[in-house]
Amino acid sequence: MDVKDISPLGMGICVPEGHEDLLGKQVIVVAETLIMYAEVSREEKQEDGSTFIGVHAIKFTDDVLQYLFSHIG
């Protein structure tokens, strides 16, 4: 996956061809130095068949934090 900085409040991620529709869904982005709870706010098909998705942050709820601490090891 390729990550692009699109603003101080959000980011974009390039996902491979064939992924499920993510527009409007809540996702958890996990990288080496980041765990982000976000909503997908845009999808743009790329010429190579991949899709660029734009996400914006959502505040963690207690339930989501509990899930993360229970499942990420």
C-alpha positions as MATLAB code, in Angstrom:
seq = 'MDVKDISPLGMGICVPEGHEDLLGKQVIVVAETLIMYAEVSREEKQEDGSTFIGVHAIKFTDDVLQYLFSHIG';
ca = [
       0.000    0.000    0.000;
       1.091    3.534   -0.716;
       0.240    6.285    1.794;
      -0.045    9.964    0.842;
      -0.361   12.970    3.143;
      -3.369   14.968    1.941;
      -3.863   17.333    4.877;
      -3.035   17.740    8.568;
      -6.428   16.212    9.435;
      -6.535   13.247    7.101;
      -4.566   11.046    4.764;
      -4.940    8.910    1.714;
      -4.117    5.254    1.184;
      -3.767    3.457   -2.138;
      -5.430    0.027   -1.972;
      -5.035   -2.778   -4.524;
      -7.566   -3.623   -7.211;
     -10.445   -5.820   -6.075;
     -10.940   -4.432   -2.579;
     -14.436   -4.106   -1.150;
     -16.275   -0.765   -1.274;
     -15.068    1.260    1.730;
     -16.763    4.618    1.160;
     -18.540    5.733    4.341;
     -17.217    2.805    6.387;
     -15.198    3.084    9.583;
     -11.704    1.584    9.448;
      -8.706    1.198   11.711;
      -5.402    2.123   10.036;
      -2.391    0.391   11.607;
       1.169    1.322   10.613;
       4.546    1.094   12.359;
       4.079    4.376   14.223;
       0.340    5.003   13.981;
      -3.018    3.540   14.949;
      -5.838    5.655   13.544;
      -9.604    5.212   13.792;
     -11.057    6.792   10.657;
     -13.931    7.023    8.222;
     -13.406    6.663    4.483;
     -14.613    9.903    2.905;
     -13.619    9.430   -0.736;
     -12.556    6.799   -3.251;
     -10.840    7.502   -6.575;
     -10.060    4.768   -9.101;
      -6.498    4.944  -10.437;
      -5.336    4.069  -13.974;
      -3.573    0.912  -12.731;
      -6.827   -0.468  -11.248;
      -5.984    0.409   -7.658;
      -8.115    2.841   -5.650;
      -7.003    5.872   -3.670;
      -9.086    6.251   -0.503;
      -9.219    9.412    1.592;
      -9.809    9.030    5.326;
     -10.461   11.425    8.173;
      -9.911   10.717   11.846;
     -12.655    9.729   14.280;
     -12.236   10.006   18.046;
     -11.656    6.610   19.672;
     -14.560    5.313   21.730;
     -13.968    3.269   24.877;
     -15.280    0.144   23.090;
     -12.877    0.552   20.162;
      -9.906    1.144   22.473;
     -10.792   -1.958   24.478;
     -10.999   -3.994   21.267;
      -7.599   -2.716   20.126;
      -5.857   -3.471   23.401;
      -7.413   -6.939   23.484;
      -6.545   -7.901   19.870;
      -3.332   -6.133   18.851;
      -0.274   -7.859   20.202;
];
